Amino acid sequence: MVPMFVFGIVFFLSLFLLGRFSATMARLENNRLLRPGAGYMLLNAWLCLAVAVGIVFVAGGAVTSGFLRRSRICAFCLRSQRSRP
């Protein structure tokens, strides 16, 4: 699981730096065609980071140790899911 996390972080950094550079270049040169691609790349970078953190969260045993059951937010979500027919 650690190599997957490291790969996710490296991929996040490369996507984030390239997306940030593209967004800045599009803003400075007033290039309207580059803006959607830069935004999409930044979105993918943040999603990649979320997946990498999720991998660490699951691999670290937080799911099986009962951490999620002690969390108030997750408890509220689980309670509302159980009350549905």
N, C-alpha and C positions, 0 to 999 in steps of 0.2 A: 503494500500500500504506500510505502514511503516514496518509491520511484514514481508512482502515479501522481502523488502530491507535488513532488519536485517538478515533474513535467508540466503539471497544471500551472504552477507558479511561473515557470520559465515562459510558458505559452502566454500567460496573462501579461507578463512584463513586455514581451515582444509585441503583442497586440495593442497593449495600452500605449506604449511609446510610439508605435507607428500610427495609431489612430489619433493620438494627441498631436503629433506632427502634422498629420493630414488636416485635422480640424483647424489648427493654427494657420497653416498655409492657405487653406480655403478662405479663412476669415481675412487674412492680410491681403491676399491677391483678389478678393471678391470673386472667387470662383464658385459659382452656384452648383455646378455639377459634381464637385468633390465633397460637398457637405453631407449628403445622405450616406455616402460610403464611409466617411469618417465617423459619423454617428453610429452606423451599424457596427463598425469595427470596435468602437468603444463599448457598445452594448455587449458584444461578444466577449470582450476582455473581462468585463465585470461578471458576466455569467460564468466564465471559466474560473474566475476566482471563487465564486460561490460554490461551484462544483468541487474545487480543490479543498475548500474549507469543509464541505460536507463529507468528503472522503476522510478527512482527518477526524471529523466528529464521529463518524460511524466506526472507523478503524480504532479510534481511541477507546471505544467501549462505552460511550456516553448513552447510546441507545439501549444497550443491554444492562447498564448499571442502574437504571431507573432515574437518571437525571431528567429525562423528559417528563416523567410523571410528577416530579417535584416542581417543575416550572409552572408558574401560574398561568402564563399565556397558553402553553400547550395543554394544561389541564382544562382551561376554559374551552379550547377548541375541541378537545376530546369529549367533554361533557355535552357540548352542543351537538356533536356528531352522534352520540349515543341516544339522545332524546328524540332524534328523528325516527319516524316509523319505517 
